[in-house]
């Protein structure tokens, strides 16, 4: 279960306040309820009774990674029983709803103050895709994957700028493969209104032992590089979008 978490990612970005950015960090594990899924991404195989509202069997839900995860990346089942509708509603009420409310409020405040926002949705990924990580099992991941939902959640020039910044710092970086970005960048983005959201996936091997989950020598270097890259991104966006 711990390997399902975005381990140490909040620590990698704990410099945010020092550069004038705001970080919203979930205080619940994504295997319990995934904030990066919509409320309609229900996996019916997990329920003891039918879901009482409309739902969508998305690709993530088919992989057992819907709003409530049914299985881990390696195919292990998380539960030995079916879950009740009440259990899922409790998780939505106590975790998903307040998290999304705070993200929405934070982005709204930034937009009101600056006339635009640049939202980075931060995640980690395994070095090699497991059987149920994505629809490309066995894929060896690069250092960084940026997702902008094929240019629909952020100005492609921002994505390109961020991509090039990672390359300049010596990191391999792909765009929209194999992660295009999911609910948290879909829900709040509108590039035409200068509301930009990009999903950032960081390869765990860069900063931690993937088995023990302990940070290693690469952690400090990566954290320092991320700060430089985001400061540069701030300057790029302010020059381009500040009113």
Secondary structure by P-SEA (a helix, b strand, c coil): ccccccccccccccccccccbbbbbbccccccccccccccccccccccccccccccccccccccccccccccccccccccccccaaaaaaaaaccaaaaaaaaaaaaaaaaaaccbbbbbbccccccccccccccccccccccbbbbccccccccaaaaaaaaaaaaaabbbbbccccccccccccccccccccbbbbbbbbcccccccccccccccaaaaaaaaaaaaaaaaaaaaaacccc
